[in-house]
Amino acid sequence: MRIALLTYSTKPRGGVVHTLNLAEALSRAGAQVTVWTLGRGGDAAFFRGVDPSVRVVIVPFAAVEDETVGARIIRSINALRAGFTPADYDVVHAQDCISANAVDDCVRTIHHLDDFTTPELARCHERAILDPYARICVSAAVAEEVRARYGLTPTVIPNGVEYERFAAAAGPSAAADRRRWRDRLGRYVLAVGGIEPRKGSVDLLDAFALLDDPGLRLVFAGGETLFDYRAYRARFDARADELGIDVTVLGTVAHADLPALVAGAAAVPFFSVKEGFGLAAMEALAAGVPVVARDLPVLREVFGGAVAYATTPGEMAAALAHALRPDSARRARGRAVARGFDWDGAAAAHLRFYAEVRALDPRRGGPAVAAGPP
């Protein structure tokens, strides 16, 4: 089967990480896989190496100074549409709003639903849900949101996680790598992702300020985004100053360095207000690091009793304080949950799904569906 996976960026955002891992697992299962993306700002490669069995096509996408978010989205769609060659594939699978709008006939993974107020983004979001001929969600909670809002019934195929990679970062062979991060940062809690509204970054500041642990540092890693969060970042910075918190913002961390950074953390707060699965938190569990998550249905579904949950900054602070205490049983629960999600299993489920939707859809050579009784 010839499969095209489409994503919007080469940077290490969750949907891009998902795309690359799925592509490699599909290739291991015998599929011919090509990943298509946009080379933002002159990028000629992904943030990490991709297995050579997977073909990669990067469509050039130059930066435009002072471009609005809406204009950038429309230009992204048009650039990917102009470069893509759909006739070369049996299945075209879009992983985000931009790539789903760039093709006319695709499978779409809906990682989570957004509520955009900018007209261009709202229309892009709606079309990317309604127009694909088949849909996947990475959790049942998001699939239920799609059903309730749009009357559609996506198939649920959970993410995998690179369990061995993050578990190894907590082992003896990686002690020097963890020590380098601790020498640089001291004792730290780690938020993986950008400083942005969806990640609940200001709530984390308020919770951290309530911790009675003066030797603890708050660290953020990651942050690549298409959107303009400068106003939120200004609010975040002002709140950090008001609370007297010296936040360490690392920006994008090299792929090879991320597991040791995660494994070296005392805890990982995960206070997103919207998520589809929670891959960064799952990676932390694989590394044996305690996680405190916002109490969302999707995170309850994915993590069960392996993490602590909280809603208010006060509850978040109390749960973080408890998570900072050593607990081998909690670590074992987290690793057991993370071990249950693997990319090869996800790829096998995707291949079954592709075969089923192709068999049922007349556009893919399947039988036409009768409109009613003969």
Contacts in CASP RR format, 6 or more apart in sequence:
PFRMAT RR
TARGET T0000
AUTHOR 0000-0000-0000
METHOD contacts of the structure
MODEL  1
MRIALLTYSTKPRGGVVHTLNLAEALSRAGAQVTVWTLGRGGDAAFFRGV
DPSVRVVIVPFAAVEDETVGARIIRSINALRAGFTPADYDVVHAQDCISA
NAVDDCVRTIHHLDDFTTPELARCHERAILDPYARICVSAAVAEEVRARY
GLTPTVIPNGVEYERFAAAAGPSAAADRRRWRDRLGRYVLAVGGIEPRKG
SVDLLDAFALLDDPGLRLVFAGGETLFDYRAYRARFDARADELGIDVTVL
GTVAHADLPALVAGAAAVPFFSVKEGFGLAAMEALAAGVPVVARDLPVLR
EVFGGAVAYATTPGEMAAALAHALRPDSARRARGRAVARGFDWDGAAAAH
LRFYAEVRALDPRRGGPAVAAGPP
1 31 0 8 1.000
1 32 0 8 1.000
1 90 0 8 1.000
1 91 0 8 1.000
1 351 0 8 1.000
1 354 0 8 1.000
1 355 0 8 1.000
2 31 0 8 1.000
2 32 0 8 1.000
2 34 0 8 1.000
2 88 0 8 1.000
2 89 0 8 1.000
2 90 0 8 1.000
2 91 0 8 1.000
3 26 0 8 1.000
3 31 0 8 1.000
3 32 0 8 1.000
3 33 0 8 1.000
3 34 0 8 1.000
3 89 0 8 1.000
3 90 0 8 1.000
3 91 0 8 1.000
3 93 0 8 1.000
3 354 0 8 1.000
4 33 0 8 1.000
4 34 0 8 1.000
4 35 0 8 1.000
4 36 0 8 1.000
4 84 0 8 1.000
4 86 0 8 1.000
4 88 0 8 1.000
4 89 0 8 1.000
4 91 0 8 1.000
4 92 0 8 1.000
4 93 0 8 1.000
5 19 0 8 1.000
5 22 0 8 1.000
5 23 0 8 1.000
5 26 0 8 1.000
5 33 0 8 1.000
5 34 0 8 1.000
5 35 0 8 1.000
5 36 0 8 1.000
5 93 0 8 1.000
5 95 0 8 1.000
6 35 0 8 1.000
6 36 0 8 1.000
6 37 0 8 1.000
6 80 0 8 1.000
6 84 0 8 1.000
6 92 0 8 1.000
6 93 0 8 1.000
6 94 0 8 1.000
6 95 0 8 1.000
6 96 0 8 1.000
6 99 0 8 1.000
6 100 0 8 1.000
6 102 0 8 1.000
6 103 0 8 1.000
6 106 0 8 1.000
7 15 0 8 1.000
7 16 0 8 1.000
7 19 0 8 1.000
7 35 0 8 1.000
7 36 0 8 1.000
7 37 0 8 1.000
7 95 0 8 1.000
7 96 0 8 1.000
7 99 0 8 1.000
8 16 0 8 1.000
8 37 0 8 1.000
8 38 0 8 1.000
8 76 0 8 1.000
8 80 0 8 1.000
8 95 0 8 1.000
8 96 0 8 1.000
8 97 0 8 1.000
8 98 0 8 1.000
8 99 0 8 1.000
8 226 0 8 1.000
9 16 0 8 1.000
9 37 0 8 1.000
9 38 0 8 1.000
9 39 0 8 1.000
9 40 0 8 1.000
9 224 0 8 1.000
9 226 0 8 1.000
10 16 0 8 1.000
10 37 0 8 1.000
10 38 0 8 1.000
10 39 0 8 1.000
10 40 0 8 1.000
10 43 0 8 1.000
10 45 0 8 1.000
10 46 0 8 1.000
10 47 0 8 1.000
10 58 0 8 1.000
11 40 0 8 1.000
11 43 0 8 1.000
11 47 0 8 1.000
11 224 0 8 1.000
11 252 0 8 1.000
12 47 0 8 1.000
12 48 0 8 1.000
12 222 0 8 1.000
12 224 0 8 1.000
12 252 0 8 1.000
12 255 0 8 1.000
13 224 0 8 1.000
13 225 0 8 1.000
14 111 0 8 1.000
14 279 0 8 1.000
14 280 0 8 1.000
15 95 0 8 1.000
15 96 0 8 1.000
15 111 0 8 1.000
16 37 0 8 1.000
16 46 0 8 1.000
16 47 0 8 1.000
16 95 0 8 1.000
17 279 0 8 1.000
18 95 0 8 1.000
18 109 0 8 1.000
18 111 0 8 1.000
18 138 0 8 1.000
18 159 0 8 1.000
18 279 0 8 1.000
19 35 0 8 1.000
19 37 0 8 1.000
19 95 0 8 1.000
20 35 0 8 1.000
20 46 0 8 1.000
20 48 0 8 1.000
20 50 0 8 1.000
20 54 0 8 1.000
21 160 0 8 1.000
21 162 0 8 1.000
21 343 0 8 1.000
22 343 0 8 1.000
22 346 0 8 1.000
22 347 0 8 1.000
22 350 0 8 1.000
23 33 0 8 1.000
23 35 0 8 1.000
23 50 0 8 1.000
23 54 0 8 1.000
24 33 0 8 1.000
24 50 0 8 1.000
24 51 0 8 1.000
24 53 0 8 1.000
24 54 0 8 1.000
24 343 0 8 1.000
25 343 0 8 1.000
25 344 0 8 1.000
25 345 0 8 1.000
25 346 0 8 1.000
25 347 0 8 1.000
26 33 0 8 1.000
26 347 0 8 1.000
26 350 0 8 1.000
26 351 0 8 1.000
27 33 0 8 1.000
27 51 0 8 1.000
27 53 0 8 1.000
27 54 0 8 1.000
28 53 0 8 1.000
28 344 0 8 1.000
28 347 0 8 1.000
29 344 0 8 1.000
29 347 0 8 1.000
29 348 0 8 1.000
29 351 0 8 1.000
31 347 0 8 1.000
31 351 0 8 1.000
32 55 0 8 1.000
33 53 0 8 1.000
33 54 0 8 1.000
33 55 0 8 1.000
34 54 0 8 1.000
34 55 0 8 1.000
34 56 0 8 1.000
34 57 0 8 1.000
34 88 0 8 1.000
34 89 0 8 1.000
35 50 0 8 1.000
35 54 0 8 1.000
35 55 0 8 1.000
35 56 0 8 1.000
35 57 0 8 1.000
36 57 0 8 1.000
36 58 0 8 1.000
36 59 0 8 1.000
36 80 0 8 1.000
36 84 0 8 1.000
36 99 0 8 1.000
37 46 0 8 1.000
37 56 0 8 1.000
37 57 0 8 1.000
37 58 0 8 1.000
37 59 0 8 1.000
38 58 0 8 1.000
38 59 0 8 1.000
38 61 0 8 1.000
38 76 0 8 1.000
38 79 0 8 1.000
38 80 0 8 1.000
38 98 0 8 1.000
39 58 0 8 1.000
39 59 0 8 1.000
39 60 0 8 1.000
39 61 0 8 1.000
40 61 0 8 1.000
40 63 0 8 1.000
41 61 0 8 1.000
41 62 0 8 1.000
41 63 0 8 1.000
42 60 0 8 1.000
42 61 0 8 1.000
42 62 0 8 1.000
42 63 0 8 1.000
43 58 0 8 1.000
44 58 0 8 1.000
45 56 0 8 1.000
45 58 0 8 1.000
46 56 0 8 1.000
47 252 0 8 1.000
47 255 0 8 1.000
48 255 0 8 1.000
48 256 0 8 1.000
49 255 0 8 1.000
50 56 0 8 1.000
59 79 0 8 1.000
59 80 0 8 1.000
59 82 0 8 1.000
59 83 0 8 1.000
59 84 0 8 1.000
60 79 0 8 1.000
61 75 0 8 1.000
61 76 0 8 1.000
61 79 0 8 1.000
64 71 0 8 1.000
64 72 0 8 1.000
64 75 0 8 1.000
67 75 0 8 1.000
69 118 0 8 1.000
69 121 0 8 1.000
69 226 0 8 1.000
69 227 0 8 1.000
69 228 0 8 1.000
70 118 0 8 1.000
70 120 0 8 1.000
70 121 0 8 1.000
71 120 0 8 1.000
72 226 0 8 1.000
73 97 0 8 1.000
73 98 0 8 1.000
73 120 0 8 1.000
73 121 0 8 1.000
73 124 0 8 1.000
73 226 0 8 1.000
74 120 0 8 1.000
76 98 0 8 1.000
76 102 0 8 1.000
76 226 0 8 1.000
77 98 0 8 1.000
77 101 0 8 1.000
77 102 0 8 1.000
77 124 0 8 1.000
78 102 0 8 1.000
80 98 0 8 1.000
80 99 0 8 1.000
80 102 0 8 1.000
81 101 0 8 1.000
81 102 0 8 1.000
81 103 0 8 1.000
84 102 0 8 1.000
84 103 0 8 1.000
86 92 0 8 1.000
86 103 0 8 1.000
86 104 0 8 1.000
86 105 0 8 1.000
90 354 0 8 1.000
90 358 0 8 1.000
90 364 0 8 1.000
91 107 0 8 1.000
91 354 0 8 1.000
91 358 0 8 1.000
92 103 0 8 1.000
92 105 0 8 1.000
92 106 0 8 1.000
92 107 0 8 1.000
93 106 0 8 1.000
93 107 0 8 1.000
93 108 0 8 1.000
93 109 0 8 1.000
93 350 0 8 1.000
93 354 0 8 1.000
94 100 0 8 1.000
94 102 0 8 1.000
94 103 0 8 1.000
94 106 0 8 1.000
94 107 0 8 1.000
94 108 0 8 1.000
94 109 0 8 1.000
94 128 0 8 1.000
94 132 0 8 1.000
95 108 0 8 1.000
95 109 0 8 1.000
95 111 0 8 1.000
96 111 0 8 1.000
96 128 0 8 1.000
97 114 0 8 1.000
97 121 0 8 1.000
97 124 0 8 1.000
97 125 0 8 1.000
97 128 0 8 1.000
98 124 0 8 1.000
98 128 0 8 1.000
99 106 0 8 1.000
100 106 0 8 1.000
100 108 0 8 1.000
100 127 0 8 1.000
100 128 0 8 1.000
100 131 0 8 1.000
100 132 0 8 1.000
101 124 0 8 1.000
101 127 0 8 1.000
101 128 0 8 1.000
101 131 0 8 1.000
104 131 0 8 1.000
105 133 0 8 1.000
105 363 0 8 1.000
106 132 0 8 1.000
106 133 0 8 1.000
107 132 0 8 1.000
107 133 0 8 1.000
107 134 0 8 1.000
107 135 0 8 1.000
107 136 0 8 1.000
107 353 0 8 1.000
107 354 0 8 1.000
107 357 0 8 1.000
108 128 0 8 1.000
108 129 0 8 1.000
108 132 0 8 1.000
108 134 0 8 1.000
108 135 0 8 1.000
108 136 0 8 1.000
109 135 0 8 1.000
109 136 0 8 1.000
109 137 0 8 1.000
109 138 0 8 1.000
110 128 0 8 1.000
110 129 0 8 1.000
110 135 0 8 1.000
110 136 0 8 1.000
110 137 0 8 1.000
110 142 0 8 1.000
110 146 0 8 1.000
110 154 0 8 1.000
111 137 0 8 1.000
111 138 0 8 1.000
111 142 0 8 1.000
111 276 0 8 1.000
111 277 0 8 1.000
112 142 0 8 1.000
112 274 0 8 1.000
112 275 0 8 1.000
112 276 0 8 1.000
112 298 0 8 1.000
113 125 0 8 1.000
113 129 0 8 1.000
113 142 0 8 1.000
113 145 0 8 1.000
113 146 0 8 1.000
113 149 0 8 1.000
113 274 0 8 1.000
114 121 0 8 1.000
114 125 0 8 1.000
114 274 0 8 1.000
116 122 0 8 1.000
116 124 0 8 1.000
116 125 0 8 1.000
129 135 0 8 1.000
129 146 0 8 1.000
129 150 0 8 1.000
129 152 0 8 1.000
130 150 0 8 1.000
130 152 0 8 1.000
133 357 0 8 1.000
133 361 0 8 1.000
133 363 0 8 1.000
134 155 0 8 1.000
134 353 0 8 1.000
134 357 0 8 1.000
134 361 0 8 1.000
135 146 0 8 1.000
135 152 0 8 1.000
135 154 0 8 1.000
135 155 0 8 1.000
136 154 0 8 1.000
136 155 0 8 1.000
136 156 0 8 1.000
136 157 0 8 1.000
136 350 0 8 1.000
136 353 0 8 1.000
137 143 0 8 1.000
137 146 0 8 1.000
137 154 0 8 1.000
137 155 0 8 1.000
137 156 0 8 1.000
137 157 0 8 1.000
137 276 0 8 1.000
138 156 0 8 1.000
138 157 0 8 1.000
138 158 0 8 1.000
138 159 0 8 1.000
138 276 0 8 1.000
138 277 0 8 1.000
139 156 0 8 1.000
139 158 0 8 1.000
139 276 0 8 1.000
139 277 0 8 1.000
139 298 0 8 1.000
139 301 0 8 1.000
139 302 0 8 1.000
140 156 0 8 1.000
140 301 0 8 1.000
141 276 0 8 1.000
141 296 0 8 1.000
141 297 0 8 1.000
141 298 0 8 1.000
141 301 0 8 1.000
142 154 0 8 1.000
142 276 0 8 1.000
142 298 0 8 1.000
143 153 0 8 1.000
143 154 0 8 1.000
143 155 0 8 1.000
143 156 0 8 1.000
146 152 0 8 1.000
146 153 0 8 1.000
146 154 0 8 1.000
147 153 0 8 1.000
147 154 0 8 1.000
155 353 0 8 1.000
157 346 0 8 1.000
157 349 0 8 1.000
157 350 0 8 1.000
157 353 0 8 1.000
158 277 0 8 1.000
158 302 0 8 1.000
158 341 0 8 1.000
158 346 0 8 1.000
159 277 0 8 1.000
159 278 0 8 1.000
159 279 0 8 1.000
159 282 0 8 1.000
159 341 0 8 1.000
159 346 0 8 1.000
160 279 0 8 1.000
160 282 0 8 1.000
160 341 0 8 1.000
160 342 0 8 1.000
160 343 0 8 1.000
160 345 0 8 1.000
160 346 0 8 1.000
161 279 0 8 1.000
161 282 0 8 1.000
161 283 0 8 1.000
161 286 0 8 1.000
161 338 0 8 1.000
161 341 0 8 1.000
161 342 0 8 1.000
161 343 0 8 1.000
162 283 0 8 1.000
162 286 0 8 1.000
162 343 0 8 1.000
163 286 0 8 1.000
163 338 0 8 1.000
163 339 0 8 1.000
163 340 0 8 1.000
163 341 0 8 1.000
163 342 0 8 1.000
165 259 0 8 1.000
165 286 0 8 1.000
166 259 0 8 1.000
166 262 0 8 1.000
166 263 0 8 1.000
166 283 0 8 1.000
166 284 0 8 1.000
166 286 0 8 1.000
166 287 0 8 1.000
166 338 0 8 1.000
167 286 0 8 1.000
167 287 0 8 1.000
167 288 0 8 1.000
167 335 0 8 1.000
167 338 0 8 1.000
168 174 0 8 1.000
168 259 0 8 1.000
169 177 0 8 1.000
169 178 0 8 1.000
169 259 0 8 1.000
169 260 0 8 1.000
169 262 0 8 1.000
169 263 0 8 1.000
169 287 0 8 1.000
170 178 0 8 1.000
170 263 0 8 1.000
170 264 0 8 1.000
170 287 0 8 1.000
170 288 0 8 1.000
170 289 0 8 1.000
171 263 0 8 1.000
174 259 0 8 1.000
174 260 0 8 1.000
174 263 0 8 1.000
177 257 0 8 1.000
177 260 0 8 1.000
178 260 0 8 1.000
178 263 0 8 1.000
178 264 0 8 1.000
180 260 0 8 1.000
181 260 0 8 1.000
181 261 0 8 1.000
181 264 0 8 1.000
182 188 0 8 1.000
182 264 0 8 1.000
185 217 0 8 1.000
185 219 0 8 1.000
185 248 0 8 1.000
186 215 0 8 1.000
186 217 0 8 1.000
187 215 0 8 1.000
187 216 0 8 1.000
187 217 0 8 1.000
187 266 0 8 1.000
188 216 0 8 1.000
188 217 0 8 1.000
188 218 0 8 1.000
188 219 0 8 1.000
188 248 0 8 1.000
188 264 0 8 1.000
188 265 0 8 1.000
188 266 0 8 1.000
189 208 0 8 1.000
189 216 0 8 1.000
189 217 0 8 1.000
189 218 0 8 1.000
189 219 0 8 1.000
189 265 0 8 1.000
189 266 0 8 1.000
189 267 0 8 1.000
189 268 0 8 1.000
189 269 0 8 1.000
189 320 0 8 1.000
189 324 0 8 1.000
190 219 0 8 1.000
190 220 0 8 1.000
190 221 0 8 1.000
190 261 0 8 1.000
190 262 0 8 1.000
190 264 0 8 1.000
190 265 0 8 1.000
190 267 0 8 1.000
190 268 0 8 1.000
190 284 0 8 1.000
190 289 0 8 1.000
191 199 0 8 1.000
191 201 0 8 1.000
191 204 0 8 1.000
191 218 0 8 1.000
191 219 0 8 1.000
191 220 0 8 1.000
191 221 0 8 1.000
191 268 0 8 1.000
191 269 0 8 1.000
191 270 0 8 1.000
191 271 0 8 1.000
192 221 0 8 1.000
192 222 0 8 1.000
192 262 0 8 1.000
192 268 0 8 1.000
192 280 0 8 1.000
192 283 0 8 1.000
192 284 0 8 1.000
193 199 0 8 1.000
193 220 0 8 1.000
193 221 0 8 1.000
193 222 0 8 1.000
193 223 0 8 1.000
193 280 0 8 1.000
194 201 0 8 1.000
194 220 0 8 1.000
194 222 0 8 1.000
194 223 0 8 1.000
194 224 0 8 1.000
194 225 0 8 1.000
195 201 0 8 1.000
195 220 0 8 1.000
195 223 0 8 1.000
195 229 0 8 1.000
195 232 0 8 1.000
195 233 0 8 1.000
195 236 0 8 1.000
195 249 0 8 1.000
196 223 0 8 1.000
196 225 0 8 1.000
196 227 0 8 1.000
196 229 0 8 1.000
196 232 0 8 1.000
197 229 0 8 1.000
197 232 0 8 1.000
197 273 0 8 1.000
198 272 0 8 1.000
198 273 0 8 1.000
198 274 0 8 1.000
199 271 0 8 1.000
199 272 0 8 1.000
199 273 0 8 1.000
200 271 0 8 1.000
200 272 0 8 1.000
200 273 0 8 1.000
200 294 0 8 1.000
201 220 0 8 1.000
201 232 0 8 1.000
201 236 0 8 1.000
201 271 0 8 1.000
202 232 0 8 1.000
202 235 0 8 1.000
202 236 0 8 1.000
202 239 0 8 1.000
203 271 0 8 1.000
203 294 0 8 1.000
203 313 0 8 1.000
203 316 0 8 1.000
204 218 0 8 1.000
204 269 0 8 1.000
204 271 0 8 1.000
204 316 0 8 1.000
205 218 0 8 1.000
205 236 0 8 1.000
205 239 0 8 1.000
205 240 0 8 1.000
205 243 0 8 1.000
205 245 0 8 1.000
205 247 0 8 1.000
206 239 0 8 1.000
206 243 0 8 1.000
206 313 0 8 1.000
206 314 0 8 1.000
206 316 0 8 1.000
207 269 0 8 1.000
207 271 0 8 1.000
207 310 0 8 1.000
207 313 0 8 1.000
207 314 0 8 1.000
207 316 0 8 1.000
207 317 0 8 1.000
207 320 0 8 1.000
208 216 0 8 1.000
208 218 0 8 1.000
208 243 0 8 1.000
208 245 0 8 1.000
208 269 0 8 1.000
208 317 0 8 1.000
208 320 0 8 1.000
209 243 0 8 1.000
209 244 0 8 1.000
209 245 0 8 1.000
209 317 0 8 1.000
210 313 0 8 1.000
210 314 0 8 1.000
210 317 0 8 1.000
211 317 0 8 1.000
211 320 0 8 1.000
211 321 0 8 1.000
212 321 0 8 1.000
213 321 0 8 1.000
213 324 0 8 1.000
216 266 0 8 1.000
216 324 0 8 1.000
217 246 0 8 1.000
217 248 0 8 1.000
218 245 0 8 1.000
218 247 0 8 1.000
218 248 0 8 1.000
219 247 0 8 1.000
219 248 0 8 1.000
219 249 0 8 1.000
219 250 0 8 1.000
219 265 0 8 1.000
220 247 0 8 1.000
220 248 0 8 1.000
220 249 0 8 1.000
220 250 0 8 1.000
220 251 0 8 1.000
221 250 0 8 1.000
221 251 0 8 1.000
221 252 0 8 1.000
221 253 0 8 1.000
221 258 0 8 1.000
221 261 0 8 1.000
222 250 0 8 1.000
222 251 0 8 1.000
222 252 0 8 1.000
222 253 0 8 1.000
223 251 0 8 1.000
223 252 0 8 1.000
224 252 0 8 1.000
240 246 0 8 1.000
240 247 0 8 1.000
250 261 0 8 1.000
253 261 0 8 1.000
259 283 0 8 1.000
259 287 0 8 1.000
262 268 0 8 1.000
262 283 0 8 1.000
262 284 0 8 1.000
262 287 0 8 1.000
262 289 0 8 1.000
263 287 0 8 1.000
263 288 0 8 1.000
263 289 0 8 1.000
264 287 0 8 1.000
264 289 0 8 1.000
265 284 0 8 1.000
265 289 0 8 1.000
266 289 0 8 1.000
266 324 0 8 1.000
267 289 0 8 1.000
267 290 0 8 1.000
267 291 0 8 1.000
267 292 0 8 1.000
267 320 0 8 1.000
267 323 0 8 1.000
267 324 0 8 1.000
268 280 0 8 1.000
268 281 0 8 1.000
268 284 0 8 1.000
268 289 0 8 1.000
268 290 0 8 1.000
268 291 0 8 1.000
268 292 0 8 1.000
269 291 0 8 1.000
269 292 0 8 1.000
269 316 0 8 1.000
269 320 0 8 1.000
270 278 0 8 1.000
270 280 0 8 1.000
270 281 0 8 1.000
270 284 0 8 1.000
270 291 0 8 1.000
270 292 0 8 1.000
270 293 0 8 1.000
270 294 0 8 1.000
270 299 0 8 1.000
270 307 0 8 1.000
271 292 0 8 1.000
271 293 0 8 1.000
271 294 0 8 1.000
271 310 0 8 1.000
271 316 0 8 1.000
272 278 0 8 1.000
272 294 0 8 1.000
272 296 0 8 1.000
273 294 0 8 1.000
273 296 0 8 1.000
274 296 0 8 1.000
275 296 0 8 1.000
275 298 0 8 1.000
275 299 0 8 1.000
276 298 0 8 1.000
277 298 0 8 1.000
277 302 0 8 1.000
278 298 0 8 1.000
278 299 0 8 1.000
278 302 0 8 1.000
281 291 0 8 1.000
281 293 0 8 1.000
281 299 0 8 1.000
281 303 0 8 1.000
281 307 0 8 1.000
282 302 0 8 1.000
282 303 0 8 1.000
282 337 0 8 1.000
282 338 0 8 1.000
282 341 0 8 1.000
283 338 0 8 1.000
284 290 0 8 1.000
284 291 0 8 1.000
285 291 0 8 1.000
285 303 0 8 1.000
285 306 0 8 1.000
285 307 0 8 1.000
285 334 0 8 1.000
285 335 0 8 1.000
285 337 0 8 1.000
285 338 0 8 1.000
286 335 0 8 1.000
286 338 0 8 1.000
286 339 0 8 1.000
288 331 0 8 1.000
288 334 0 8 1.000
288 335 0 8 1.000
290 307 0 8 1.000
290 308 0 8 1.000
290 323 0 8 1.000
290 324 0 8 1.000
290 327 0 8 1.000
290 330 0 8 1.000
290 331 0 8 1.000
291 303 0 8 1.000
291 306 0 8 1.000
291 307 0 8 1.000
291 308 0 8 1.000
291 323 0 8 1.000
292 307 0 8 1.000
292 308 0 8 1.000
292 309 0 8 1.000
292 310 0 8 1.000
292 316 0 8 1.000
292 319 0 8 1.000
292 320 0 8 1.000
292 323 0 8 1.000
293 299 0 8 1.000
293 303 0 8 1.000
293 307 0 8 1.000
293 308 0 8 1.000
293 309 0 8 1.000
293 310 0 8 1.000
294 309 0 8 1.000
294 310 0 8 1.000
294 311 0 8 1.000
294 316 0 8 1.000
295 309 0 8 1.000
295 310 0 8 1.000
295 311 0 8 1.000
299 307 0 8 1.000
299 309 0 8 1.000
300 309 0 8 1.000
303 334 0 8 1.000
303 337 0 8 1.000
304 337 0 8 1.000
305 333 0 8 1.000
305 337 0 8 1.000
306 330 0 8 1.000
306 333 0 8 1.000
306 334 0 8 1.000
306 336 0 8 1.000
306 337 0 8 1.000
307 334 0 8 1.000
308 319 0 8 1.000
308 322 0 8 1.000
308 323 0 8 1.000
309 319 0 8 1.000
310 316 0 8 1.000
310 318 0 8 1.000
310 319 0 8 1.000
323 330 0 8 1.000
357 364 0 8 1.000
358 364 0 8 1.000
358 365 0 8 1.000
358 366 0 8 1.000
359 366 0 8 1.000
360 366 0 8 1.000
360 367 0 8 1.000
360 369 0 8 1.000
362 368 0 8 1.000
362 369 0 8 1.000
END
